[in-house]
Amino acid sequence: MNSVPFKHQKARSKSYACHFRYFLTATLASVFVFSWSMTALAQLPVQLPQQPQEESAAPKWQPPDLVELPAEWWDEFDTISADVARQRFDMFLTAVEQRIDGLDAESLVAAQNARGNLENLIDLLQVAKQADAEIEFEPVLTQETYDLDALLALQSQLRDAENERAQLSLQIAQTERQQELLIQQRNNLLRQYQSTAKESPQRIIAGLRRVAARVEYELSLKRVENLEQELESIRDYQQRVTEQKEYALENLDGSGADLEDLAARVEAAYTRISDTSQNVAAVQKQLLNALSAESVKSSLELLRKQQLTRASVEASLAQLEAALIERQSSWYQFRAGELESSYDQDKAATDAQGLIEETLEQIDVWSAQSQSTLVSRPSDNSLNTIKNFELAQTVARETLESIEQIRAISDDLRLIQEVLTTELINSRSGLSKAWAKFKLTTASGWRAIKGAIDYELFSIGEVPVTPGGLFKAFLIILIAYAISRVIRHLLDHATGQAKFSNSPAIYTLGRLLHYIIMLIGVFAALGSIGMDFTNFALIAGALSVGIGFGLQAIVNNFVSGLILLFEGSLRIGDYIELDSGLAGVVKEINTRATIVNSNDGVDVVVPNSELVTTKLTNWTLRENMGRLRIPFGVAYGTDKELVKEAALEAANDMEFILLHDKGREPQVRLVNFGDSALEFELLAWVSRPGIRRPHRVRASFLWALETKLTEAGIEIPFPQRDVHIKRKARLLAKVKLESEDMDDDGESAGDAKPGEPKPAST
């Protein structure tokens, strides 16, 4: 270990002592400063440290001014929390109250009413936003096994859920239609608000109504949202009950059933059928007695009719209940092995389905009668009349309740019958089982098709239109068209011609019968879907309005077509030429237009009204021949007889020209002395085929004529002009003067030096 000199140790100790003194001094100074600082702070007023607060830093919210509502004023209430929105609505209502205080008496009342309405709508909106859209249903309990009563309970839950779903769907549709009306109302209020002066009291009232309309619209949106949530909950519940029902169908248990009790219930059900039938007969007798009385009151008649309706409903309800209990008893007997071998499942299924369909068809009639009774009013204010009406309406309400029971029992009967039929089929084997399944599948498919056929697409008045009705109407029209075709075909063969177009009378008769048959078919088709034509005056009035506005041209063409058919001025096969230049053969005369086949082979559709109201040329109306005029020219100085001979030779070589018909031989005439030629004209009678081809005949003659004239050395001239110039005295003097000037210029030019240019003359 290295030794340190003493003097160095002493110096180091002195250094350590110095450092310690420095450290102690600094510590005491720090304590003194800290104590003094705390004393000074204690003497100052207490202030908490400032915490950054967004609310206090932000400017205070001000409600929008009713007089100058900005475009996005609703965002100040919609993009915040519910509590803040409630506070802002309260502030807005307070500001409105202060704003309307200075209005005149009349405007003040209107403004206060508008403010009260707005406040109520705001309260409803807040309640709707806080509403719970969940719907409570009975819990779907799962069991190990199910009997028929438990299965029917699940079926009842499904019906209730379906009814609730239908009501919610209807409410959603109605609310959405209300939203469309509210949008229109908002637009109208906005235009009214913008058109009102800012200093007018009506501006404040219009602003209140505008705000109220927006709140009501938002309330409608929230209601639709809540209803859709409820609808979704119902669908989820339906799905769970449906799954439970399917599980129940797979785990049915018929043990423990009291067959004797079921037999007693079946007997009691048939007894009730007998009682209800007797009740129907008794009510019918009462109604007949009331109608046969000399002075029967309408109120008593209404009561008896409604009582008869209720009795009929009760009778049908008893039949359905008996059928349901009987099928339940048969199923339990089958599970217990006591079902008779003679039981005809096909007959039972057919009877059940027939009873259901027959009853459901009557339901609409009973329901309509009961609804009519509920909305009817007494004819006078007598005590008996009012009492009868009240009794009738009470019976009507009971009838409607029984109708709902019929719907439910029909649904249950269909389910139990399917369960029974399925188990009976599964108990078979071989071809018998396959055949039974085929019949069951076919029957189910037919019921589905029938349901689709009877589905109501829309209604015309009170008449529902279904796919089956439309198909029936189409089939009737198709049959009418087929009958028309057959009749026209028979008329065709009766005349012994290829087409009855060659016989105008037969063609007219055929078209007329076609129109009559098709018209009858259309009326029959419309009647088959339920259209009522008893009030024909209204239909005629509607047709008159339709003709006046949009069907005038169609009716005009139709009537013109009938005129053409009956008048006989235009027939199938005629060759016509219109003022427009169209020429061709008539092929068809239809209800709206006539088909003309032009010389180019193009079928042109011409409206019938144009053929009736405008001028046309019918080349084949009366005669089977016609005369053509074909002009041509030759040079001056040509022998006229030679020209005539050449033209007639050309005509003799043409087709369609009548050469030997007395008085109608071809002729050549000199018709005019033209500027450049002698103008001739060939007059030739042509047959019916030639009349239909005038351009072809003309072209053929000109071709042959040019050949004959060339062979005869006859010139066909072309236009020529001779120009004659007359020299007047003034023109000659001017020319002479110009000549003298040229001579003077020549002399001056001769004086110029060689090589220099000659001066130009002016």
RAPEQUI-V258449 format. One record per residue. NEAR is the number of other C-alpha atoms within 12 Angstrom. Layout:
BEGIN
near=NEAR
near=NEAR
END
This chain:
BEGIN
near=3
near=4
near=8
near=11
near=10
near=10
near=11
near=12
near=13
near=13
near=14
near=15
near=14
near=14
near=14
near=14
near=14
near=14
near=14
near=14
near=14
near=14
near=14
near=14
near=14
near=14
near=14
near=14
near=14
near=14
near=14
near=14
near=14
near=14
near=14
near=14
near=14
near=13
near=12
near=13
near=13
near=12
near=11
near=10
near=8
near=9
near=10
near=6
near=6
near=8
near=10
near=9
near=9
near=9
near=10
near=11
near=11
near=10
near=9
near=11
near=18
near=19
near=27
near=28
near=25
near=35
near=29
near=23
near=24
near=17
near=14
near=14
near=22
near=25
near=18
near=24
near=31
near=23
near=14
near=15
near=16
near=20
near=16
near=17
near=25
near=24
near=21
near=27
near=35
near=22
near=22
near=30
near=33
near=21
near=22
near=32
near=26
near=19
near=28
near=33
near=20
near=17
near=23
near=16
near=13
near=16
near=22
near=23
near=19
near=24
near=34
near=28
near=20
near=29
near=36
near=22
near=24
near=32
near=30
near=20
near=27
near=33
near=23
near=24
near=31
near=28
near=19
near=25
near=26
near=17
near=18
near=17
near=22
near=18
near=24
near=15
near=21
near=18
near=14
near=26
near=21
near=19
near=19
near=15
near=22
near=27
near=28
near=36
near=25
near=28
near=36
near=31
near=27
near=36
near=33
near=27
near=30
near=32
near=27
near=23
near=31
near=25
near=21
near=26
near=27
near=19
near=19
near=28
near=24
near=18
near=23
near=26
near=19
near=18
near=27
near=25
near=18
near=23
near=26
near=17
near=18
near=26
near=23
near=18
near=22
near=27
near=19
near=18
near=26
near=27
near=16
near=22
near=28
near=24
near=17
near=20
near=17
near=20
near=14
near=20
near=28
near=31
near=32
near=39
near=39
near=34
near=40
near=43
near=35
near=39
near=42
near=37
near=34
near=33
near=34
near=33
near=31
near=32
near=32
near=32
near=26
near=28
near=33
near=29
near=24
near=29
near=33
near=27
near=23
near=30
near=29
near=22
near=25
near=34
near=27
near=23
near=30
near=30
near=20
near=24
near=32
near=26
near=20
near=30
near=32
near=20
near=22
near=29
near=31
near=19
near=20
near=27
near=23
near=27
near=18
near=16
near=23
near=16
near=26
near=14
near=17
near=23
near=22
near=17
near=23
near=27
near=21
near=21
near=26
near=26
near=19
near=23
near=27
near=20
near=21
near=26
near=25
near=19
near=23
near=27
near=20
near=19
near=25
near=25
near=18
near=22
near=26
near=18
near=18
near=22
near=21
near=13
near=14
near=8
near=12
near=18
near=24
near=26
near=32
near=30
near=30
near=36
near=39
near=34
near=37
near=42
near=38
near=34
near=41
near=38
near=32
near=35
near=41
near=36
near=32
near=41
near=38
near=34
near=36
near=41
near=36
near=32
near=37
near=42
near=33
near=33
near=36
near=39
near=34
near=36
near=36
near=34
near=27
near=29
near=26
near=18
near=16
near=15
near=22
near=15
near=12
near=10
near=19
near=18
near=29
near=24
near=15
near=26
near=33
near=24
near=22
near=35
near=30
near=21
near=30
near=33
near=25
near=20
near=30
near=27
near=18
near=22
near=32
near=21
near=22
near=35
near=30
near=20
near=31
near=34
near=24
near=21
near=35
near=26
near=16
near=21
near=20
near=27
near=17
near=15
near=13
near=13
near=13
near=18
near=23
near=23
near=20
near=31
near=35
near=25
near=26
near=37
near=32
near=22
near=31
near=36
near=27
near=27
near=37
near=31
near=22
near=29
near=37
near=25
near=27
near=37
near=31
near=30
near=35
near=37
near=30
near=36
near=40
near=34
near=32
near=37
near=36
near=31
near=34
near=37
near=35
near=27
near=24
near=32
near=27
near=19
near=18
near=16
near=13
near=12
near=12
near=15
near=19
near=16
near=17
near=26
near=25
near=16
near=21
near=26
near=18
near=14
near=19
near=19
near=14
near=15
near=20
near=14
near=15
near=17
near=16
near=16
near=19
near=22
near=18
near=19
near=16
near=16
near=16
near=15
near=10
near=13
near=18
near=20
near=26
near=24
near=22
near=23
near=30
near=27
near=19
near=25
near=27
near=24
near=21
near=27
near=27
near=21
near=21
near=27
near=25
near=18
near=23
near=27
near=21
near=18
near=24
near=28
near=25
near=21
near=27
near=25
near=16
near=16
near=19
near=15
near=16
near=14
near=23
near=29
near=30
near=21
near=25
near=28
near=23
near=30
near=35
near=33
near=24
near=32
near=32
near=27
near=24
near=28
near=25
near=18
near=27
near=26
near=19
near=23
near=27
near=26
near=24
near=26
near=28
near=26
near=23
near=26
near=31
near=23
near=25
near=20
near=17
near=12
near=11
near=13
near=12
near=13
near=15
near=14
near=13
near=16
near=17
near=16
near=14
near=16
near=16
near=15
near=13
near=14
near=17
near=18
near=21
near=22
near=24
near=25
near=27
near=27
near=26
near=31
near=37
near=30
near=26
near=36
near=33
near=22
near=17
near=23
near=28
near=40
near=38
near=34
near=33
near=38
near=38
near=37
near=31
near=24
near=15
near=14
near=13
near=27
near=32
near=36
near=38
near=41
near=30
near=34
near=40
near=34
near=31
near=28
near=31
near=36
near=33
near=34
near=26
near=26
near=23
near=16
near=14
near=16
near=20
near=21
near=25
near=33
near=29
near=33
near=29
near=25
near=38
near=28
near=17
near=16
near=17
near=23
near=26
near=32
near=34
near=29
near=26
near=16
near=16
near=22
near=27
near=29
near=29
near=34
near=25
near=31
near=26
near=35
near=36
near=37
near=26
near=23
near=17
near=21
near=19
near=24
near=17
near=22
near=38
near=31
near=24
near=31
near=42
near=30
near=27
near=35
near=38
near=26
near=23
near=28
near=26
near=31
near=37
near=30
near=24
near=14
near=14
near=9
near=12
near=19
near=21
near=34
near=31
near=30
near=26
near=24
near=18
near=17
near=17
near=19
near=17
near=21
near=26
near=29
near=27
near=29
near=28
near=35
near=31
near=39
near=35
near=37
near=27
near=29
near=25
near=29
near=38
near=35
near=30
near=33
near=20
near=22
near=33
near=32
near=20
near=24
near=38
near=29
near=21
near=24
near=37
near=27
near=22
near=27
near=32
near=19
near=18
near=24
near=17
near=29
near=26
near=27
near=21
near=16
near=15
near=11
near=8
near=8
near=6
near=6
near=7
near=9
near=11
near=10
near=10
near=11
near=13
near=13
near=13
near=14
near=15
near=14
near=14
near=16
near=14
near=14
near=17
near=17
near=15
near=18
near=19
near=17
near=15
near=17
near=19
near=16
near=15
near=14
near=11
near=9
near=9
near=10
near=12
near=16
near=16
near=12
near=14
near=8
END
